[in-house]
């Protein structure tokens, strides 16, 4: 029986390994396709309105102040800078940038 194995007989596990490999490759392809769909949805999603973005920043900064991650002064300066960047220089609260 040993001679038969060495003369080119295919082990019984060879077919199982190739099907496992195919399954792994299919799974990896599906994961890659899913990642591509998520990336495309993020890239092509419409941006929030500028004022909505500023409102979100304000809420996040208020939480950071409550958690004592920022001082109220730091939050105010950062919010002013972000508002000017998002809304444009003419639509901020009017503070001079040299004061920030």
C-alpha positions as CSV (number, residue, x, y, z in Angstrom):
1,X,0.0,0.0,0.0
2,X,2.9,2.3,0.6
3,X,4.1,1.8,-2.9
4,X,0.8,2.9,-4.3
5,X,0.9,6.2,-2.4
6,X,4.3,7.1,-3.7
7,X,3.4,6.3,-7.3
8,X,1.2,9.4,-7.7
9,X,-1.8,8.7,-5.6
10,X,-3.5,11.9,-4.4
11,X,-4.0,12.1,-0.7
12,X,-7.7,12.3,0.4
13,X,-7.1,15.7,2.1
14,X,-5.9,17.4,-1.1
15,X,-9.4,18.0,-2.4
16,X,-10.5,19.4,1.0
17,X,-7.5,21.8,1.1
18,X,-8.2,23.2,-2.3
19,X,-11.9,23.8,-1.4
20,X,-10.9,25.5,1.8
21,X,-8.5,27.7,-0.1
22,X,-11.2,28.6,-2.6
23,X,-13.6,29.4,0.3
24,X,-10.9,31.6,1.9
25,X,-10.3,33.4,-1.3
26,X,-14.0,34.0,-1.9
27,X,-14.3,35.3,1.7
28,X,-11.4,37.7,1.2
29,X,-12.9,38.9,-2.1
30,X,-16.3,39.5,-0.4
31,X,-14.6,41.5,2.4
32,X,-12.6,43.6,-0.1
33,X,-15.8,44.3,-2.1
34,X,-17.6,45.3,1.1
35,X,-14.8,47.6,2.1
36,X,-14.9,49.2,-1.4
37,X,-18.6,49.8,-1.1
38,X,-18.2,51.5,2.3
39,X,-15.3,53.6,1.1
40,X,-17.3,54.7,-2.0
41,X,-20.4,55.6,0.1
42,X,-18.3,57.7,2.4
43,X,-16.5,59.4,-0.5
44,X,-19.6,60.2,-2.5
45,X,-21.9,61.0,0.4
46,X,-23.2,64.6,0.4
47,X,-21.5,66.9,2.9
48,X,-23.6,68.4,5.7
49,X,-24.6,72.0,5.3
50,X,-21.9,74.4,6.7
51,X,-24.0,75.6,9.6
52,X,-24.9,72.1,10.6
53,X,-21.2,71.3,10.7
54,X,-20.5,74.3,12.9
55,X,-23.4,73.3,15.2
56,X,-21.9,69.8,15.5
57,X,-18.5,71.2,16.3
58,X,-20.1,73.5,19.0
59,X,-21.8,70.5,20.6
60,X,-18.6,68.4,20.5
61,X,-16.6,71.2,22.1
62,X,-19.3,71.7,24.8
63,X,-19.0,68.0,25.7
64,X,-15.2,68.3,25.8
65,X,-15.5,71.3,28.2
66,X,-17.9,69.3,30.4
67,X,-15.4,66.4,30.5
68,X,-12.7,68.9,31.3
69,X,-10.7,68.0,28.2
70,X,-10.6,71.6,27.2
71,X,-11.0,74.9,29.0
72,X,-14.0,77.1,27.9
73,X,-11.5,79.6,26.4
74,X,-9.7,76.9,24.3
75,X,-13.1,75.7,23.0
76,X,-14.2,79.2,22.1
77,X,-11.0,79.9,20.2
78,X,-11.1,76.6,18.4
79,X,-14.8,77.0,17.5
80,X,-14.1,80.5,16.2
81,X,-11.3,79.2,14.0
82,X,-13.3,76.4,12.7
83,X,-16.3,78.6,12.0
84,X,-14.1,81.0,9.9
85,X,-12.7,78.0,8.0
86,X,-16.1,76.4,7.3
87,X,-18.3,79.4,6.8
88,X,-15.7,81.7,5.3
89,X,-13.9,84.7,6.8
90,X,-16.8,87.1,6.5
91,X,-19.4,84.9,8.2
92,X,-17.6,84.3,11.6
93,X,-18.4,86.1,14.8
94,X,-16.1,89.0,13.8
95,X,-13.1,88.3,16.1
96,X,-9.8,89.3,14.7
97,X,-7.6,86.2,14.0
98,X,-4.6,87.8,15.7
99,X,-6.4,87.5,19.0
100,X,-6.8,83.7,18.7
